[in-house]
Amino acid sequence: MVAHSGGPPLAIYLLPLGLSKDIYAGTTSMFFTVGNATKAVPWLLLVKPTAELWELMAICLLAIPSRVSLGWRLHGVLDQRQIYRIRYGLLVVTAMKLLWDGVSGNLA
């Protein structure tokens, strides 16, 4: 629960495997679903959310169906090569951001 940075390491592991876009998407979805579900109860026990935080979580829950729908549509439209290019591009952007933070001393 300390860091929420599993996306880049998981992508670095999965992308070279050359999985089909369906298996890649399903694997990442299940990985984060299980990971987040296992953190939910301990987080709620430690944090003691306020009424405002419960409201924010409810608003975020309302956004989930539209984002899932958008993801399904993009998954259907993009081919395997495009998805892999996008993922590698996002990894490059993430690496550049982390390098910049390290060089500039912005390690928060």
C-alpha positions in Angstrom: 0.0 0.0 0.0 3.0 2.3 0.1 3.4 2.8 -3.7 1.0 2.5 -6.5 3.5 2.0 -9.3 2.8 -1.5 -10.5 2.0 -0.5 -14.1 5.5 0.1 -15.5 7.1 -3.0 -13.9 4.3 -5.2 -15.0 4.5 -3.8 -18.5 8.3 -4.3 -18.6 7.7 -7.9 -17.7 4.7 -8.7 -19.9 5.5 -6.8 -23.1 8.6 -8.8 -24.2 6.5 -12.0 -23.8 4.6 -11.0 -27.0 1.2 -11.9 -25.6 -1.9 -11.4 -27.7 -3.7 -8.1 -26.9 -6.5 -10.1 -25.3 -4.2 -12.0 -23.0 -2.2 -8.9 -22.2 -5.2 -6.9 -21.3 -6.8 -9.7 -19.3 -3.6 -10.3 -17.4 -3.1 -6.7 -16.4 -6.8 -6.3 -15.5 -6.7 -9.4 -13.2 -3.3 -8.4 -11.7 -4.6 -5.0 -10.6 -8.1 -6.2 -9.7 -6.7 -8.8 -7.3 -4.0 -6.4 -6.0 -6.4 -3.6 -5.3 -9.0 -5.9 -3.8 -6.5 -7.2 -1.3 -5.5 -3.7 -0.3 -9.0 -2.3 0.1 -9.9 -3.6 3.5 -6.6 -2.9 5.2 -6.6 0.6 3.7 -10.1 1.3 5.0 -9.1 0.0 8.5 -6.0 2.2 8.6 -7.3 5.4 7.0 -10.8 5.8 8.6 -12.3 7.7 5.6 -14.3 10.9 6.2 -17.7 11.6 4.7 -16.0 13.7 2.0 -13.7 10.8 1.1 -16.7 8.4 0.8 -18.4 10.9 -1.5 -15.3 11.1 -3.6 -15.0 7.3 -3.8 -18.7 7.1 -4.8 -18.1 9.7 -7.6 -15.1 7.8 -8.8 -17.2 4.6 -8.8 -19.7 6.3 -11.1 -16.9 7.0 -13.6 -15.9 3.3 -13.9 -18.5 2.1 -16.4 -17.7 4.8 -18.9 -14.0 4.2 -18.7 -14.4 0.4 -19.0 -16.6 1.0 -22.1 -14.0 3.3 -23.6 -11.3 0.7 -22.9 -13.3 -2.0 -24.6 -13.8 0.2 -27.7 -10.2 1.1 -27.9 -9.2 -2.6 -27.5 -11.5 -3.5 -30.3 -10.3 -0.7 -32.7 -6.5 -0.9 -32.1 -4.5 -3.8 -33.4 -1.8 -5.7 -31.6 1.1 -3.6 -33.0 -0.7 -0.3 -32.1 -1.3 -1.4 -28.5 2.3 -2.5 -28.1 3.6 0.8 -29.5 1.4 2.8 -27.2 2.5 0.8 -24.1 6.2 1.1 -25.0 5.6 4.8 -25.6 4.0 5.2 -22.2 7.0 3.4 -20.7 9.4 5.8 -22.3 7.4 8.8 -21.0 7.4 7.3 -17.5 11.1 6.6 -17.6 11.8 10.2 -18.7 9.7 11.5 -15.9 11.4 9.4 -13.3 14.8 10.3 -14.6 13.9 14.0 -14.6 12.6 13.7 -11.0 15.9 12.0 -10.0 18.1 14.5 -11.7 16.2 17.6 -10.5 15.8 16.3 -6.9 12.0 16.1 -7.0 11.8 12.8 -5.2 8.5 13.0 -3.3 
